[in-house]
Amino acid sequence: MLHFTGSPDSLQSIYLAHFEERTNLILLTGTDRLRTADFTARTNPNVPS
């Protein structure tokens, strides 16, 4: 269990930083998936475009 001695503002900024990090990770992963799918479609003649 973590105990925060800071103000609610610092707690909120910690939470927001974590949230932002997760969001960026999700966006990056999504972009990578799209890129991979696009690459596969262009290099594999069996995939209908």
C-alpha positions as YAML, in Angstrom:
chain: A
units: angstrom
residues:
- id: 1
  name: MET
  ca: [0.00, 0.00, 0.00]
- id: 2
  name: LEU
  ca: [1.35, 3.38, -0.97]
- id: 3
  name: HIS
  ca: [0.97, 6.36, 1.32]
- id: 4
  name: PHE
  ca: [1.10, 9.78, -0.29]
- id: 5
  name: THR
  ca: [2.06, 12.66, 1.94]
- id: 6
  name: GLY
  ca: [1.63, 15.26, -0.80]
- id: 7
  name: SER
  ca: [-1.41, 17.35, -1.57]
- id: 8
  name: PRO
  ca: [-4.32, 16.03, -3.66]
- id: 9
  name: ASP
  ca: [-2.86, 18.05, -6.54]
- id: 10
  name: SER
  ca: [0.33, 16.01, -6.57]
- id: 11
  name: LEU
  ca: [-1.70, 12.82, -6.34]
- id: 12
  name: GLN
  ca: [-3.72, 13.93, -9.33]
- id: 13
  name: SER
  ca: [-0.64, 14.78, -11.36]
- id: 14
  name: ILE
  ca: [0.84, 11.36, -10.57]
- id: 15
  name: TYR
  ca: [-2.40, 9.73, -11.71]
- id: 16
  name: LEU
  ca: [-2.50, 11.85, -14.87]
- id: 17
  name: ALA
  ca: [1.11, 11.00, -15.67]
- id: 18
  name: HIS
  ca: [0.34, 7.29, -15.40]
- id: 19
  name: PHE
  ca: [-2.81, 7.71, -17.48]
- id: 20
  name: GLU
  ca: [-0.90, 9.62, -20.16]
- id: 21
  name: GLU
  ca: [1.79, 6.95, -20.23]
- id: 22
  name: ARG
  ca: [-0.80, 4.19, -20.70]
- id: 23
  name: THR
  ca: [-2.57, 6.16, -23.41]
- id: 24
  name: ASN
  ca: [0.67, 6.73, -25.29]
- id: 25
  name: LEU
  ca: [1.47, 3.04, -25.02]
- id: 26
  name: ILE
  ca: [-1.95, 2.11, -26.41]
- id: 27
  name: LEU
  ca: [-1.59, 4.60, -29.26]
- id: 28
  name: LEU
  ca: [1.88, 3.30, -30.10]
- id: 29
  name: THR
  ca: [0.71, -0.29, -30.05]
- id: 30
  name: GLY
  ca: [-2.25, 0.56, -32.25]
- id: 31
  name: THR
  ca: [-0.01, 2.36, -34.73]
- id: 32
  name: ASP
  ca: [2.36, -0.61, -34.86]
- id: 33
  name: ARG
  ca: [-0.54, -2.97, -35.52]
- id: 34
  name: LEU
  ca: [-1.80, -0.80, -38.37]
- id: 35
  name: ARG
  ca: [1.68, -0.56, -39.85]
- id: 36
  name: THR
  ca: [2.14, -4.33, -39.66]
- id: 37
  name: ALA
  ca: [-1.25, -4.97, -41.24]
- id: 38
  name: ASP
  ca: [-0.50, -2.50, -44.02]
- id: 39
  name: PHE
  ca: [2.91, -4.06, -44.63]
- id: 40
  name: THR
  ca: [1.40, -7.56, -44.70]
- id: 41
  name: ALA
  ca: [-1.28, -6.48, -47.16]
- id: 42
  name: ARG
  ca: [1.31, -5.00, -49.51]
- id: 43
  name: THR
  ca: [3.76, -7.89, -49.37]
- id: 44
  name: ASN
  ca: [1.29, -10.80, -49.34]
- id: 45
  name: PRO
  ca: [-0.60, -11.22, -52.65]
- id: 46
  name: ASN
  ca: [-3.16, -13.51, -50.94]
- id: 47
  name: VAL
  ca: [-4.47, -10.69, -48.76]
- id: 48
  name: PRO
  ca: [-7.27, -8.80, -50.55]
- id: 49
  name: SER
  ca: [-6.63, -5.06, -50.45]
...
